[in-house]
Amino acid sequence: METEEMTDGEIRTDALIVGAGPVGLFAVFELGLLDLSCHVVDVLDRPGGQCAEFYPEKPIYDIPGLPVCTGQELIDNLLRQIRPFAPSFHLGQTVSEVRPAGDGGWHVRTDQGTAFHAGVLVVAAGAGCFTPRRPPIPGIEAYEGGSVLYAVRSIEAMRGKRVVIAGGGDSALDWTLNLHEVAQRVTLVHRRPEFRAAPESARQMLELAEAGRIDFVLGECAELQGAGGELSAVVVKTADGGRVAVPADRLLPFFGLTMKLGPIADWGLDLAEGRIRVDTEKFETSVPRIFAIGDINHYPGKLKLILSGFHEGALMAQQAFRYLRPDKKLLFQYTTTSTNLQKKFQAA
């Protein structure tokens, strides 16, 4: 498995993976099992995708063999798992140009000027370019990144704070339940008594509110009070038309993500419902040697689950090998019985 710098400044690699979330990381593992080299590009400043960016401390329960783990724990384990294959990461970059190479591969360039010659291109960019939905509160920009946070990266950072959480989905309810014993006070604000979250979460939240352990306000956040980017209160327009100022050090708005494919939409791929259409044999797109795995792809019966993306990455790797090593026979190996693979793991 070799990666070399070409004389024209391009990094030559068997596979270039766009997206360093859990599915992209596991694709490194599956390609590495077949001795295929990988470079990984991601717009974020560290590996992990949405797991690390939006719910690093939130528990995940549906990863096979792991009864429960946080988003960050999953990413840390995946990074340890791919260590034997020594992938190279190019973080804080977006793929801006993709054009065919004469040998069937791809010339790829990022917005930071990093250039690649890749035998295959694997799009594992999750939901594409995702940004949190900003609530329509005047002047909210002045508080973002300090008092207004769209993700909780550290529960401990909320200790002793007066926290207002806005929203009625799973994220809002989960963080209400997770933070109420750490924060000085948690207030959940939602415009109606019905929730999009799991019924059990809603039930637990209402029990806490009835017991006086948290506050639940029917209404919408309408105004922020404070100075110098430091929040002092969130003014809520209540369901009965009144206004109440809720003391607050932090506002956590959870109104979902705005999803866009970004530059990927200009690559000439067949799209469906805002996602990349693929087959279910190889998870290849309408363009040969470009694959799409994880939440960014579309096919009949698609389930947006991390474990589905793992399966897609395994089948993708098999077809990538056929393209990249046409003169070699694809030898399927089990990690439990292959001494060759076990030596790699032990060496790492």
Sequence and secondary structure as in RCSB ss.txt:
>XXXX:A:sequence
METEEMTDGEIRTDALIVGAGPVGLFAVFELGLLDLSCHVVDVLDRPGGQCAEFYPEKPIYDIPGLPVCTGQELI
DNLLRQIRPFAPSFHLGQTVSEVRPAGDGGWHVRTDQGTAFHAGVLVVAAGAGCFTPRRPPIPGIEAYEGGSVLY
AVRSIEAMRGKRVVIAGGGDSALDWTLNLHEVAQRVTLVHRRPEFRAAPESARQMLELAEAGRIDFVLGECAELQ
GAGGELSAVVVKTADGGRVAVPADRLLPFFGLTMKLGPIADWGLDLAEGRIRVDTEKFETSVPRIFAIGDINHYP
GKLKLILSGFHEGALMAQQAFRYLRPDKKLLFQYTTTSTNLQKKFQAA
>XXXX:A:secstr
   EE TTS EEEEEEEE  SHHHHHHHHHHHHTT  EEEEESSSSTTHHHHHH TTSEE  BTTBS EEHHHHH
HHHHHHHGGG  EEEES  EEEEEE TTSSEEEEETT  EEEEEEEEE  TTSEEEE     TTGGGGBTTTB S
S S SGGGTT EEEEE SSHHHHHHHHHHTTTSSEEEEEESSS  SS HHHHHHHHHHHHTTSSEEEEEEEEEEE
EETTEEEEEEEEETTS EEEEE SEEEE   EEEE GGGGGS   EETTEEE  SSS B SSTTEEE GGGEE T
T    HHHHHHHHHHHHHHHHHHH TTS      TTT HHHHHHHHH 
